[in-house]
Amino acid sequence: MKFIIKILSIVTLCLSGIGLLAACGGGGGGDCAGATFYVAPEASGGTGSEALPFGSVHEAQAAAPVGKNICQIVTVYLQPGVYVENITLERGLQLIGNGDGVFIQGKIQNLSGHHLYIQKLTIRNAPSYGVLQRGGILEMTSVTVTGTLVDGNNTKTEPIDIASGTGVLVSGGANASLALVTLTNNQGQALAATDAGTQLKVSVASITGNRINELARTQFFTNDSHVGAVETRHGARLSMQLFTLEDNFGVGLAISHGAQAFIKSGVIRRTQEVNFTGESYAANARVGSMAELEIENVRLENSMLGVHASQGYMTMIGGQISDNEIGAGFAIADLKIIAPDYDPMQCLDNVSFINNGRVIDFENYSPVPGSGLSEPSPIPAAYCKRVAPL
C-alpha cells in the first residue's frame, strides 16, 4: 500500500509540473550537471558524490554552479545520521533522506521565495521554527517535525517571537503541500499559515502533543491567534483531509482574521485546557475574527468545547461532536454583528451530538443538544459559508 501511495504521489507531482524534479527527470533550469549531491554526517574532504559525500547541506549548496549556469534546484541526498546545522536556502533545494534514520537537528528557513522540497527525514529540536517558508513552493512528503524549541530572550524564560516554537510556518503567499507528515511535541504550534495568498494543503497527517508558547498564551484574548496546533490566519487558506489532531494544548484547529479552511475526514480530540491569563480554555476547533470554516465528516471529541464560533462563520456537515464538556459554543451576540439573521443550528447538517456534558450555558449563547442529531439543513448561503477545498 505504501508503495502504491508513493508511486501515485510521484505521478501526480510530475503531471503538475512541480516538485520531485529528480523523480520526474527535470533539471530545475540552467546547466545543472553536477547539482545533485550526497552528504553524510561527519564526512570531510569529499566531492559530493555518493562515494565521497560532503559533510553538510551547506557544503552542497555552496558547491552548486553559479553565474549564468546557476541551478534553480539543488538536489541533496542525505545518508542516515544526524546533521546538526541550520539550513538557509540560497536557491531552490530538494532534500531527500537516502535511507531510514535521517535527522536534521536544526531549522530549515526559506526567506526568499525559493522552492523547497523535503522527503523522508526528521527535523528535530530546531530553534524557533522547524521549517519557515516565505513565498514560493513548499512540498513535504514523509517528514516528521518534532521538538521545535521556543527561542527565548537572554534568560530563556519567555519567547521573543509570538510564533516561536512552530513546527512549520508558511507565509508570504507561499503554496505549500504536506503529505504523510507527523508534527509532534513542538513547544509552539505544529503548523500555521498566514498572509493573504498563502495556501496550505495537508493530507494524511498525525499532529499530536503540541503546545502554546508563553507570549501567545498571554496575548490570546487580544490577538485571537497563535494558539491552534493547526492554524490559518490573516487571509490564508487551508485544506486538510485524512488527519488526526490529538492531545494538543489550547485549540486543536484555529481559524481567524479572515482566513478560510476546509477540513474533511479526520478526528480532533483530547485538546487540553490552558490557562489564558486567568481563564482556562480549550476547544477542538475554533473560528473567529471574520474567518470561515467548513467541516465535513470530522469527529470532535473529549475536550472542554467540541467547537467554538465567535465572530466567525462555521458550517458542519456530517460527523459527530461527542464526550466534550460542552458540545458546541456559538456566540450569538458576536455572530449577529456580522449576520443579523444568524441561526447557528441552520449551519449544522446531520451532525451527531453524543454524550456531551451539557447544553450551552454561557451568556448570549444558543443551546445545542448534549445528545441527538441535528436536523438536515439547507445551509443558507447568507451566513453558513461554504469553503472550497484546494
Secondary structure, 3 states (H helix, E strand, C coil): CHHHHHHHHHHHHHHHCCCCHHHHCCCCCCCCCCCEEEECCCCCCCCCCCCCCECCHHHHHHHCCCHHHCCCEEEEEECCEEECCCEECCCEEEEEECCCCEEECCCEEECCCCCEEEEEEEEECCECEEEEEECCEEEEEEEEEECCECCECCCCCCECCCCCCEEEEEECCCEEEEEEEEEECCCCCCEEEECCCCEEEEEEEEEECCCCCHHHHHCHHHHCCCCEEEEEECCCEEEEEEEEEECCECEEEEEECCCEEEEEEEEEECCECEEECCEEECEEEEEECCCEEEEEEEEEECCCEEEEEECCEEEEECCEEECCCEEEEEEHHHHHHHCCCCCHHHHEECCEEECCCECCCCCCECCCCCCEECCCCCCCCCCCCCCCCC
